[in-house]
């Protein structure tokens, strides 16, 4: 795909501190850390061989701005070489962070992964819960009181536990180096009949737990598989090319801050080969847990020496039938998925089956060998 720059960059263009990764061709070829500036794309790898090195630096923004780098062309010339903008960072995700997503997870669970039962279950749950869960602070006395009521009615579930309980759901979305970037195919399993994109703001976190910036993410979810059992989360979430990040990381500076993340609006558009079009949005101001709380919980009993990318969850839960008389939305091979936010740009990927997408072969060991061959390790 060959987008115009206005279709990929944030609304304010290159005014912010934008960094990413591209695949450089040559001898030897390999991934390079880049800065996207008004006068082109600059390779910073001689100073910061990995994105983890940049994001763990004492001042990532200053380093990205003040490192001259090697100019390797314009963004238009390099857009086809874009990779996911993280490398060694752990790829984590938070689930059930919005009231709507909480209800949808309950529906998946009670429908046992059957989309035909979703509407019936939706009505049943609304009558059982009988409370506006969006107004309940997770872990609060009000949440505990609702829990007791629902337990007494036999309606408690693991999703309610993480949705309104004291502990957030934090899981590993994919291994480091497994995410795909802008323009790449994104994967769904061929044995899944009920699945959807999950457009999310993704926090970029240093090893010390400091949020240094953000990017966009697509936490593809196989609703039928997860709905059969919460224990199938790994199969529902972590598949070849099922995690997309990008197009760039926007580091915090005087144009972009954590408060911008807290107020971020994320829009989604899916355009199918069947001419179906789905639009939706997610609003981080409606999240049940603050981004800093999600990071603190993710790092409460674990260390991430290379930092992490933490997907924050989504408000978006598509229920619009894809076909007349259908039972809801699910992906079709060939769907074009675009996720955009004014301060973060646009992430676009095309849907394919995981087993038809080129297998993931360039892992951490390959990265280390590649950087060594290029003389970039010190």
Secondary structure, DSSP 8 states (H G I E B T S, - for coil): ----GGGTSBTTBTSSEEEEEEEE-SSS-EEEEEEEETTEEEE-TTT-SSHHHHHTSTTHHHHHHH---EE---HHHHGGGEE-S-SSSEEEEEES-SHHHHHHHHHHHHTTT-GGGHHHHHHHHHHHH-S-GGGS-TTSHHHHHHHHHHHHTT---HHHHHHHSSS-EEEEEE-TT--B-TTSEEEE-TT-SSEE--EEEEEEE-TTS-EEEEEEEEE-EEHHHHHH-GGGHHHHH--TT-EEEEEEEEE-BTTB-HHHHHT-EEEEEEE-TTS-EEEEEEEGGG-SS-HHHHHHHHTSS---TT-EEEE---S------SSTT--S----TT-EEEEEETTTEEEEEEEEETTTS------HHHHHHHHHHTT---
